[in-house]
Structures are given as structure tokens and as C-alpha cells.
Amino acid sequence: MNTVAAAAAARILLVDDDVELASMLSEYLTVEGFETVCAHSGEQGIEQAARQPFDAIVLDVMLPGVNGIEVLRRLRERSPVPVLMLTARGDHVDRIVGLELGADDYVPKPCPPRELVARLRAILRRTRGGDQAGGMLNAGLLVLWPARRRVTCNGTPLTLTSTEFNLLEVLLRDVGRVVSKQDLYSKGLGRPMGRFERSIDVHISSIRHKLADAAGDRLRIESVRGVGYQLVVE
């Protein structure tokens, strides 16, 4: 499946209380081939996500009533659907909290529509297997099926967000070797690494905890200062 086909078939839930902005982004996404549904509050977003399936959700942090962080927490209780957060420019706290709760990526507001489309296509390309190699990957207790988007550790299925799955796959393909942060961003998130960005570090921290719960010290991700990360199997 190519990128255009993936985008054309994609259903996107856009949750933003700014009606004018949501309408503008929705029109732009429609022109780019996406099918878009809008919700203008956290409650509406949760209801829409429960009512019908979406390929990805664009979620504003600053929502009235139930804010975006709480919406994300509730979504992650029942669904691994990719979530792209819209955060205030320079608000690093919301970004880190969102990533820790399982957001796949974020775009600072005001959001250039072209960047939003590029981020969504990168997420969909990875989650739909458009650039995945087939077959099974394994290292010790870890077994990963790229095409099926499934991974087990010590015989137990691991619940990962789409970005966590992508990053673990990248590390597993180079098990025992250091993978640079630049490669993790380009191959795992589908975009270049930004200056002073911590997204990968937060995602890796979450994966580490999940691997430790399943395999203890027999399977771990080690950091190499100033370079990147490597998956170590014992």
C-alpha cells in the first residue's frame, strides 16, 4: 500500500474546541484525501472514538471540561489507536506528559496544515505496514511480527502504542548494536529529530518498563550517551 492510498482510506478524528481552526484543518485534510470527523470537546471526542473506529486521532491538549490529557488517558485504557497531540508552542510539560501516557507524536500550535498532514501520513505509513518488511523478528524472549503489529515477550503479549512498536522494531532489527537517535526518529516516527527534543527518550522509557515487567534484566534497552540506544539480550 502506498502513502497516497493509505491517506485516502484513513479516517481521522479531530478533537479541538476551536471550531474555526477545526473546520479549516478538516477542509485541508479532506482535500488531502482524509475522511475527517470533528469533535469540539473532550466528552465528544471520547464518545466519537467509542462509537466508530478511526485510523488516527488528532487531539488538542487545551480542551474545556475534560482536557486532552484526560481524553488520552481514557483512550489508552481501551485502544492503541495512534494519537497526535496538538500542544501550545513551548509547553514542554504537556508534551512530555502526553508522550508518557501513550501519545504517538505531537505538533505545536499554531499548526501548519502541511506539517499536520506529513505527521499523520508518517504515522499511518508505519501503523498500516506500508513500509514494513514481512516475517517474524526475534531475539531471546522477544518475538515481533511487523505485518501483524504484534509483539510478545517471554510468551506474554506486550501492549504498545504504535510509536513504541515502531521504535522497538527498529531496535530489534539492529539488536546488540547502537541505533542513533536520528535513525530512531526517521525510522520510528517518520520525521527528522528536532532540536532539544525528548520524544524518543520518553517513548524508550515506557518500552523499558514494559520489557522489565515481562523479562526482568534478560531483555533491556541501554542508552549510549550522546549517540542513541541499543537492545541488549542475555
Phi and psi in degrees as a GROMACS rama.xvg file:
@    title "Ramachandran Plot"
@    xaxis  label "Phi"
@    yaxis  label "Psi"
@TYPE xy
-86.5081  173.968  ASN-2
-63.1458  -41.9581  THR-3
-63.0303  -43.7226  VAL-4
-63.5411  -40.5108  ALA-5
-62.4518  -43.3199  ALA-6
-67.3851  -39.6811  ALA-7
-63.694  -31.9072  ALA-8
-90.6361  -4.75967  ALA-9
-80.7254  135.981  ALA-10
-104.878  124.587  ARG-11
-117.695  131.891  ILE-12
-99.7614  120.14  LEU-13
-107.154  115.161  LEU-14
-112.351  106.636  VAL-15
-156.438  132.276  ASP-16
-80.0545  -10.5365  ASP-17
-80.8119  97.8622  ASP-18
-61.4316  -41.1575  VAL-19
-65.674  -45.4068  GLU-20
-64.3523  -44.4561  LEU-21
-59.779  -40.6918  ALA-22
-64.6702  -42.3319  SER-23
-64.3967  -46.3616  MET-24
-65.1007  -38.5701  LEU-25
-62.7345  -43.2681  SER-26
-62.9669  -41.1669  GLU-27
-65.5485  -44.0674  TYR-28
-63.3488  -37.8952  LEU-29
-63.5163  -44.2869  THR-30
-59.3763  -34.687  VAL-31
-81.9132  1.1509  GLU-32
101.471  5.8818  GLY-33
-89.2058  153.15  PHE-34
-101.391  119.985  GLU-35
-119.724  135.717  THR-36
-117.92  133.559  VAL-37
-105.589  143.733  CYS-38
-133.052  142.538  ALA-39
-115.065  16.9861  HIS-40
-154.965  163.317  SER-41
-61.3425  -41.2656  GLY-42
-61.5606  -43.8834  GLU-43
-63.5114  -38.9628  GLN-44
-62.5057  -44.1669  GLY-45
-63.1562  -42.8616  ILE-46
-63.4868  -44.9738  GLU-47
-63.7331  -42.0527  GLN-48
-65.1943  -31.4648  ALA-49
-79.4132  -25.359  ALA-50
-81.8368  -34.3061  ARG-51
-149.273  154.534  GLN-52
-78.5663  144.765  PRO-53
-129.227  151.549  PHE-54
-80.9963  -25.7883  ASP-55
-162.918  157.378  ALA-56
-125.612  130.308  ILE-57
-101.52  118.47  VAL-58
-127.369  119.526  LEU-59
-76.9032  139.628  ASP-60
-72.3234  -44.075  VAL-61
-87.9317  83.7775  MET-62
-113.26  147.55  LEU-63
-71.6785  152.044  PRO-64
71.4013  -112.795  GLY-65
-78.8303  111.192  VAL-66
-77.696  173.215  ASN-67
-62.2207  -35.0725  GLY-68
-63.3473  -42.9159  ILE-69
-69.1206  -37.7539  GLU-70
-59.7145  -45.3794  VAL-71
-60.8903  -43.4648  LEU-72
-59.3345  -43.8972  ARG-73
-68.5595  -37.5061  ARG-74
-62.3242  -42.5617  LEU-75
-70.1083  -16.4302  ARG-76
-69.355  -21.903  GLU-77
-135.78  -4.41295  ARG-78
-151.22  140.17  SER-79
-93.0479  13.5786  PRO-80
-50.904  134.31  VAL-81
-59.1678  135.012  PRO-82
-125.376  124.599  VAL-83
-107.122  116.969  LEU-84
-88.0283  141.701  MET-85
-102.553  117.154  LEU-86
-122.28  156.379  THR-87
-64.9341  138.029  ALA-88
-59.3223  127.713  ARG-89
87.6049  -4.95188  GLY-90
-87.6417  83.9038  ASP-91
-71.3265  -27.314  HIS-92
-63.348  -50.139  VAL-93
-60.413  -37.6492  ASP-94
-64.0539  -47.4377  ARG-95
-66.2653  -43.6638  ILE-96
-61.332  -43.4072  VAL-97
-61.0011  -43.9504  GLY-98
-64.7559  -39.6161  LEU-99
-64.5125  -30.686  GLU-100
-84.2884  -5.00403  LEU-101
114.142  12.9014  GLY-102
-66.1634  147.147  ALA-103
-86.3544  -31.0471  ASP-104
-168.076  177.303  ASP-105
-146.484  156.394  TYR-106
-130.816  128.454  VAL-107
-73.8556  143.956  PRO-108
-92.6015  147.52  LYS-109
-67.2479  139.16  PRO-110
-99.5325  116.216  CYS-111
-64.3687  124.735  PRO-112
-53.8991  -36.9973  PRO-113
-63.8988  -37.7435  ARG-114
-68.2604  -40.3345  GLU-115
-59.2653  -45.3499  LEU-116
-62.4911  -43.1602  VAL-117
-61.9284  -42.5261  ALA-118
-65.5902  -42.8717  ARG-119
-62.8448  -43.4836  LEU-120
-64.5903  -36.8239  ARG-121
-63.9262  -43.3293  ALA-122
-63.2818  -46.5047  ILE-123
-66.8492  -36.2418  LEU-124
-60.5183  -39.0746  ARG-125
-77.082  -46.6225  ARG-126
-70.8856  -26.5333  THR-127
-92.5952  1.71732  ARG-128
75.0709  20.7505  GLY-129
-64.1694  -27.544  GLY-130
-124.916  28.6013  ASP-131
-90.711  141.149  GLN-132
-82.7425  146.496  ALA-133
-78.7954  -176.784  GLY-134
89.2227  175.273  GLY-135
-102.856  142.466  MET-136
-114.36  139.821  LEU-137
-150.212  151.617  ASN-138
-152.871  107.769  ALA-139
60.8182  -120.429  GLY-140
-81.3777  -7.85855  LEU-141
-98.2205  128.188  LEU-142
-130.681  130.338  VAL-143
-133.622  132.511  LEU-144
-110.891  100.63  TRP-145
-57.1562  -48.5675  PRO-146
-65.5396  -32.679  ALA-147
-89.8468  -7.51643  ARG-148
55.4783  46.633  ARG-149
-130.347  142.919  ARG-150
-145.015  139.521  VAL-151
-126.075  151.146  THR-152
-134.191  120.643  CYS-153
57.8812  33.8376  ASN-154
83.9471  -3.67149  GLY-155
-106.986  129.173  THR-156
-60.3723  137.166  PRO-157
-98.6196  133.876  LEU-158
-93.3684  108.348  THR-159
-122.059  149.781  LEU-160
-71.6504  167.815  THR-161
-61.2097  -38.9176  SER-162
-70.5048  -40.304  THR-163
-59.9852  -41.9829  GLU-164
-60.4891  -46.316  PHE-165
-59.5998  -45.872  ASN-166
-66.3679  -41.0693  LEU-167
-64.1453  -38.4926  LEU-168
-62.2644  -44.0023  GLU-169
-59.7388  -45.0227  VAL-170
-66.0531  -38.7821  LEU-171
-67.6511  -34.7038  LEU-172
-66.8913  -21.9325  ARG-173
-122.315  40.4319  ASP-174
-54.9932  134.836  VAL-175
85.9227  -9.82081  GLY-176
-115.913  152.684  ARG-177
-77.4179  130.409  VAL-178
-106.934  125.985  VAL-179
-68.2351  155.833  SER-180
-62.7074  -35.1009  LYS-181
-60.3752  -41.8922  GLN-182
-69.0703  -36.3553  ASP-183
-64.4196  -39.8957  LEU-184
-66.2711  -48.295  TYR-185
-69.1171  -40.4111  SER-186
-88.1826  -31.6895  LYS-187
-90.6502  -40.9561  GLY-188
-104.364  -12.7661  LEU-189
73.4021  26.6051  GLY-190
-153.756  163.138  ARG-191
-70.522  159.784  PRO-192
-78.1386  129.325  MET-193
-85.1954  161.601  GLY-194
-68.6631  138.019  ARG-195
59.2442  28.7024  PHE-196
-93.5993  143.118  GLU-197
-118.189  9.58221  ARG-198
-54.6354  -49.3646  SER-199
-60.5043  -42.0697  ILE-200
-59.4546  -40.512  ASP-201
-69.3433  -43.8018  VAL-202
-61.4349  -44.4077  HIS-203
-62.7449  -39.9913  ILE-204
-58.9627  -42.1294  SER-205
-65.0501  -43.6769  SER-206
-61.7701  -42.0347  ILE-207
-55.4592  -46.7404  ARG-208
-61.8888  -40.8968  HIS-209
-69.0071  -39.0032  LYS-210
-67.0312  -40.4075  LEU-211
-63.813  -39.0928  ALA-212
-63.4525  -33.3374  ASP-213
-91.0907  -31.7883  ALA-214
-132.093  0.899048  ALA-215
63.3821  -135.681  GLY-216
-87.3992  -0.843281  ASP-217
-73.9087  -15.2734  ARG-218
-145.465  117.116  LEU-219
-149.739  161.639  ARG-220
-110.717  119.74  ILE-221
-104.688  143.425  GLU-222
-93.824  143.271  SER-223
-116.367  107.108  VAL-224
-51.6763  127.553  ARG-225
78.7058  -0.317577  GLY-226
-122.6  -66.2793  VAL-227
173.96  -138.991  GLY-228
-135.926  156.26  TYR-229
-138.879  145.21  GLN-230
-90.1296  123.919  LEU-231
-114.893  128.934  VAL-232
-117.89  133.926  VAL-233
